[in-house]
Amino acid sequence: MPTLSDTDLLARLVGFDTTSHNSNLPLTDFVADYLDRPGVRIGRNMSEDGNKANLIVEIGRQDDAGRSGLVLSGHMDVVPADEPEWASDPFILTEREGNLHGRGACDMKGFVALAVNAAASIDPATLRHPLVLILTYDEEVGLLGAKRFAETWAGLERLPKSAWIGEPTTLEVVWAHKGFAQLRVGFDGESAHSAYPHLGKSAIEPAGRAIVALAELRRQMETERAPHAEEFGDVPFVSLNVGRVTGGSAVNVVPDRCVVDLSIRPLPEMKLEDLVDRVRAALDRALGDETFSLEVVSSSPPMHVDRNAPLLGVLLEEIGQEGERAVSYATDAGWLQRAGFECVIFGPGDITVAHKPNEFIPIAELAKARDVMERVVSRFCL
């Protein structure tokens, strides 16, 4: 397949609707066909149900001992594009006023297009060290693809150690981020007609006490300073958010079930288990003998790369940035770091326009990121 321009390739990628309710296999097949040639090894790391896949592309000879070379990593999935405010079809890349609009153009098919074209344009015979792409599924719904890859891919120890994750950072180098976990608190009651409430037991009333207790725990955590707190700007603490409450069926029925979903974001070096224990203790104090369930629905580790990591130094040097930046959202880098990679986050686009109608990536940033990628790939692989 002939190599496309970055913009044309991005248009092809945006054209695949890879929201989480869809399979991403048509997109992985397209990228695999686009890159398939002698000297390129292509593997698929399938989801448990076989409906989705991580795509792993290896170019050049494996370095089994030193783990030299470079990994370029991004996720292929996007959030839904159901908002009525879209000025154009969200799955047709559209240029307006120096920006490329489309769902996923910023988060993060712009970087994926650059990484795929970097792999497509390189001659495997010229590589002294391997170039590897790790393209994941379902980052947006719990970093599920990266977790699957980290836990099941054979030969992790033979892949390059330096991993560039291209989340949109407005071309600033990010060396740390918080983790993320979704917790679920469940309450069971007994339904009855609301005219005879003594015949039932409300599941919502204890949930209300639990929400008050969780709000108090959130306020307490905001006064505490964990390791690396100074790196996280105006959110230097563990954030806790009660995001969804579901319960009851009608106003004239005593509710027999209520579920409270919350998120919690640990800083680097913090253990999620300790925070879950604090949530449980706060609920125990507030609820007394009331029974409830508490489960971790999904989780992703925080990330913090060593200041001496080669990729960190190279990217800082390439763009002339002084000092590193930390962010409060989670990325695939958390699971990749746990799998033994040294991760740095750097990419074109602004995270504040992601997940919104008329999402876009500036053409100028895409071009600058391409220049940086060419130089970094050369330094690590040629």
Sequence and secondary structure as in RCSB ss.txt:
>XXXX:A:sequence
MPTLSDTDLLARLVGFDTTSHNSNLPLTDFVADYLDRPGVRIGRNMSEDGNKANLIVEIGRQDDAGRSGLVLSGH
MDVVPADEPEWASDPFILTEREGNLHGRGACDMKGFVALAVNAAASIDPATLRHPLVLILTYDEEVGLLGAKRFA
ETWAGLERLPKSAWIGEPTTLEVVWAHKGFAQLRVGFDGESAHSAYPHLGKSAIEPAGRAIVALAELRRQMETER
APHAEEFGDVPFVSLNVGRVTGGSAVNVVPDRCVVDLSIRPLPEMKLEDLVDRVRAALDRALGDETFSLEVVSSS
PPMHVDRNAPLLGVLLEEIGQEGERAVSYATDAGWLQRAGFECVIFGPGDITVAHKPNEFIPIAELAKARDVMER
VVSRFCL
>XXXX:A:secstr
     HHHHHHHHHTS  BTTS  HHHHHHHHHHH STTEEEEEEE TTSS EEEEEEES   TTT  SEEEEEE
  B     TT SS TTS EEETTEEESTTIIIIIHHHHHHHHHHHHS GGG SS EEEEEES STTTSHHHHHHH
HH TTGGGS SEEEE    TT  EEEE  EEEEEEEEE B  BTTSGGGSB SHHHHHHHHHHHHHHHHHHTT  
 TTGGGGTT  S EEEEEEEEE S TTB   EEEEEEEEE  TT  HHHHHHHHHHHHHHHHTT   EEEEEEEE
  EE  TT HHHHHHHHHHT  S EEESS  THHHHHHTT EEEE  SS GGGTTSTT EEEHHHHHHHHHHHHH
HHHHHH 
